[in-house]
Amino acid sequence: MSHWMFSCNEVSQKVSESMDRTLPMRHRMMLRFHFFMCKYCARFRDQLLLISKALRGGVDSDEAHETPDVSFAEPRKRIKQTLRDQLEKTSG
């Protein structure tokens, strides 16, 4: 690494490394500069942080960007009823 700015490929590797260990100050500064210039890499970092936090069980619904409120009770009832109806048709 003889240049002053990471490429996007290097950033993805460094972001992943930073999840496991503390990077040297120079690398952290280079990452920050790259994030300032590249919104895609900044989004990638944010997504990795969100996934990591979610896997540890610490994500609020606001952070997960509108997690749908899913209830399976009603679809389960409809499926059971459809199966019963089909069973009655074939046996009767």
Buried (B, 14 or more C-beta within 10 A) or exposed (E): EEEEEBEEEBBBEBBEEBEEEEBEEEBEEBBEEBBEEBEEBBEBBEEBBBEEBEEEEEBEEEEEEEEEEEEEEEEEEEEEEEEEEEEEEEEE
